[in-house]
């Protein structure tokens, strides 16, 4: 069975009242939500606790709605090529109430879903198509004894029609490759290439149509350009930010269904000023916390950001949690300061690390602040529960939304 057909079969049930959806004539609503075996695997792996008992008690509970607490990060990239149509449908099937599209622009200034403007060499098959590979900013260079294989291919190197001719694949590369074909694969062994069979890349307008037809909500992230701006001499950052919003306005999407994101502070302020209906749900992605000094400055800035109209902050998971000496997961200084400033919180990205034991041992980025308190995959739900009940986040981006969907439906989160 074709992958897209597998993910679109279903039986309609009532949508949650908060969705305010505009039904499309080609409605394919993913309302027969399927979380699969992973949540049950994670729960079974938990140490005995009241939380484990609570989650086990929901094992036969029918999952009936897609909570906005569950946000599909790039689709379902734990197993399916990111930002592909198939991945987005998988995220919807797993009950994500919000589905993300990271937005970049092409050479002809059209918006497409891609995590980075310049990642086509690792997320698509562009290097295996000679006429397109020749257009890359840095064409493929084979590995030598002195340096790894290299390439750099950007959405801005090619047109929209050329982008649409590509196959999306799992984000990976082989640094020791001597041919473009060998360069295609090299991801961690906990990912899979089982669904890596020419997945379909997605234009931003196609994403809007798809997610609208599913009755879900949108979270487009305006990716920071990796080319000089103004692009081509006259395409400014402000034009880029406005173009993203204009796509929703042109299609009649209600602002309450759109959660625009950016790491660029000026984008957030632009939306707040020029598109306040959309700007009030804009998500300030915060990576200032990556250094000790940056973390302190970020915490100190939260009251002022709130005064300037920012409503939602979104730092990575580690910035919101700390671990006590006895292994309890507790809110961080950032989490407390955001609450005091009246800011909502969203965080990223669950299931990004692979197996938690190895992630903890390596003090991997997303769990670095709590590494000493986690030791196995079963601790995933301790993290989710601490974020939900102790920190009070309003949503979690996840590479495998079923994990969050199960939890949200079990404990009654919208």
N, C-alpha and C positions, 0 to 999 in steps of 0.2 A: 504494500500500500504506500502511495506517495506520502511523504512526511506531512505536508500541509493538510491532506485529507485526514490523516490520523488525528491531528490536533483539532480539527474543526467539527468532528462528529459530536453531537450533544443534544440534550433535552432542555428546553427553556424553562427557567423558573423566574420568579420575580426578582428584579434588580433592586439593590439597596436604594433607599429614598435619596441619599446624599449624592447620587451620581448625576442627576439632572440630565440625563442623556437625550440626545436627539437621535431618534431611530433612523438609520439609513435604510434605503429600500433594499439593499443587498445584505441585510443583517445576518451575521454569522455568530450570534452571541455565544460566547463560551460560558455557559452557566451550569453545565454538568461538570462541576469542579472535581478534578482528580489530583490528589496529592502524592499518589504512588507510595512506594515502600520506604522512602528515605526518612520521613518523620518518625516512623515506627522503629526503624533501625537506630536512630539517634536516642529515642526514649528508652529503648531496651538497653542501650549502652550506659545510661545514667546510673549513678550511685543511688541507693535507696534514699528517698527524701519525700516530703509532702508534695513538692513540685512534680516529681516523677509520678506519684500516685494520681495527682490531678490530671496530668497529661494522658496517662494511661486510661483514665476514666472517660476520655473522649474518643477512644479508639473506634467505637462503633457509631459515633455521632455523625450524622449526615452534614457535610459541609455545603451550605446553601448560599453563601454570598462571597463576593470578592472584596475584602476589606482594603481600604486605602492605607491601612497600616502596613500592608504587604506591597512593596514596590519592586517591580521587576527591573533589575539592574542589567541593562544591555540585552534583555530578553531572558535567556536561560543559559548563560555561557559556561556553567559548570560542565555541560555536555554538548551544547548546540552552538554553532558559530554565532558570535555576538552580532547584534544589530542586523540579523537576518529576519526575513518574514517568518521563517520556521521557528526561530528563537522567540520572537514576539508572541506567536501563537502558543508556543509552549508555556511562556510566562503567564498568558491569559488562562490557559487550561489549568495551570497550577494555582489559580485563584488570586493573582495579583490584581489589586484594585486600580493601581497606577502602573503604566508601562513606560519605560524611559526610551528616549531617542537622543543620543548625543549628536549634536548638529555641527556639521562642517560645510564648507562651500566648495563648489567645483570651479573649474576654469571659466565656465560661462555663468558663474555666480548663482548657481542653483543649490539649494540646501539638501543635504543627504545625511543619513544616519551613519555615523562613524565615530568611534571613541576618540580618535585623534586625527587631525587633518592629515598627518603624515604617517599613517600606519598601514597603508594599502599593501606594502611589501610583506607584511606578516599576517594580515587578516583577509587577504584575497589572493587569487591566483594570477595577479597582474604580471608577475615576472615570467610566467610561462606563456604569455601572449606577446610575441616579439614586437609587433607594431605599437603596443601600449607600453611595454617595458622600456622601449626607447625614449618615451616621453617622461620617464621618472626623473626627479630632481637628481638622484644619484643612481644610475643604472647598476645592475648587479655586478659585483666584483667578487670573484671566487676567493675562497680562503687560501692563504699561503702559509708558509712556515712562520711568518712574522706577524700576520694579522688575520682576524676572523673574516668570514664572508660579510659583505656589506651591501646595503641598498637603502634607498629612501624614495618612497613613492607617495605622493600627496594627492588628495582629492583635487587640489587646485592645479595639478599637472594635466588633468584630463577633463573632458566635458561630461555633462550628465549622461548623455547617451552612451558614452564610453564606460562610465562608471556602472551603468545598468547592465553592461555586457559581461561584467565580472562575475565570478563565483565567490561568495563569502566562504571563509574557512575558519577553523579554530585558530586563534591568535598564537602563532608559534613560528619558529625559524630554527634552522640548523646552522650554527656558526661555523661548522667545519665543512660546509657544502662547497663543492667545486662546480656545480651546475645549478641553474634556477630550480630545476625539478627537485634536487636534493635539499634545497634551501627551504622547501615548503613545510617540513615537519620537524618538530623538536620540542614539543610541549612537555609538561610534567606528566608522569605516568598515571596520576590520578584523574586526569582528564581523558576524554575518549574521542576518537575520530570516527566512531560508528555512524554519527549523523553528519559527517563532514563531506557530503556528496553533492557539491555545487549548490550550497544554500543561496537563497535569493537576496541580494543587497536591496536596500530600501531607501527611496527618496523621502524627504520629509513630508511632502504632501501625501504620498502613499501611506506613510505611517499614520497621519491624521485620519485618513479615510478608513484604514484598518481598525485602529483603536476606537474610532467613533462607531463603526459597525458592530463592535463587540460590547458597546455600552460602557466602556471603561474611561479612565482619566489619563491625562497626558503629563509627562514630565520631560520636556525638551531641555537639554543642556547646551547652551551656546559655548562651543569649545573655543578656547583661546587660539587665535590664528598662529600658525607657525611659518607664515610668510609676512613680509613687510606690509604694513597697512599705512595709507590706503592701498588696497590691492589694485593693481593695474592703474595706479595713479589717482583713482577717484572713488573707489569703493571703501567707505570708511567703516570703522567699528560701529558707529551709531547706525549706519545704514544696515549693517549686518544684524544688529540687535533688533531693529525695527522690522526687518524682513521676516524674522522668525515669528514675531507677533502677528504680522499682517497675514501670514498663512492661515492662522486660526480665525481671524476676523473675516477673511474672505469666505471661509467655509461655514461661518455661522456658529462656531463653537463657543459656548458660554464660558466666560473667563473663570468661573468657579470650577471648571473641569481641567484647568491648565495650571501647571506648577513649573514655571520656567526657572532654570538654574544657571548659575555661572560661578566660576572661581574668580572672575574679574569684577572687582567691587564696582567699577564704573558702569558695568552692564546692569547691575542691580539698581543703582541709583537712576540710570536712564529709564528703566521700566517704571520705577516708582513715580518719576516725574512726568513722563510722556505717555505712559500707558497704565494709569493707576489701577484700573480694574484688573489687569493682569499682574501688575507690580505688587499688589498686596499679598499675592501667593508666591512671589518669587523666592527662591531658595538660595541663600548666600552660602555657597560651598566654601568651607574654611580649611585651607591647608597651611595657614600661618602657624599652626600648632606643631609643625614638623621639627622645630627646634625649641630648646628650653626657653630662650629669650622670646621667640615668636609666640610661644604658648602664653607666656605671662602678658605680653602686649595684647594678644587676642582676648584674653579674659578681661583685661582692663578696658578694652574698647567696647564691650557689649552694651553697656548703658547708653553710650553715645550713638551706636548704630541703631538702637531701638528708637531714640529720639529722632533720628533721621528717617524713620519710616520702615526700617527693616523689621520683618515679622518672624522670619524663620531662618535659623542658623543650621548648618549641616556640616559638622566636623566628622572625621572618621571615628570608628568605634572606640579606639584606644583613648581618644581625647575625652570621652564621657565616662569612663570607668576606671576605677583603681581597685586594688586588692588589699585587704587587710592581712595581718600576719597569720590569721587563722583561715585564710582562703576565701573570705566573703567578698563578693563583688559589690562595690559601693559607688555612689555618684562621685565624679571628680569635681575639682574646683571649677572647671569650665561649666559643667552641668549645673552646679549650684548658682553660679553667677548668671547664667542664661535665664534660669527660673526667676531669680531676683529681679532681672531686667524685664521680665514679662515676655520673653522670647520663646517661641516654640522651637522644638528640636527635631531634626530628622538625621539619621546617621547612615553610614556606608562603610564597607559592604560585606554583609554576612556571606559565608560560603566562598569567599574569595581566596581563603588561605589553603584550601585542601585539608588534609587530615590535621586535626587540632594538636595531636601529640607532637608532630614534627614542627608545627607552627610555633608551639609554646617553647620547644627546645631551642629554636632558632630566634626566638623573640621577634617573630615576623611582624611587619608593620601594623597590621590591624589589631593584633592582640598584645603588643609589646608592654602595655601598662598592666596587664593582668596575666602575663605569661606564667608567673609563679603559682597561680591559683587554678590553672587548667591543665589537663593532662590527657584528655581523650575526646573523641567525637561526641560522646554523651554530654560533654560540658557545653555544647552549642546552645542547648535550651536554658542553661544557667545564664548564659550571656544574653539571650533574647529576653528572658524574664527580668533580669536586672535592668536592661534598657527600658523595658516597658513599665515595670512597676516601681522601680526605684528612681530612675532618671526621668521617666515620663515622656519618652520620645513619642512623637505622633506618627512615625513611620520608619521602616527599616528597608533600605535597599538590599536586595539579596541576589546572588548569582543563581540561586535555586529557590524561587519564591514559595514553593510548596512548604518549606520548613517554617516560614513565617506565617503563611496562610493557616496552617494547622494550628499553630499556637493562638493566633488571633481569634479563630473561630471557637477554640476550646475555652478561652478565658473571657470571650465576649467583647473583643475590641472591634470597633468599626474600621 
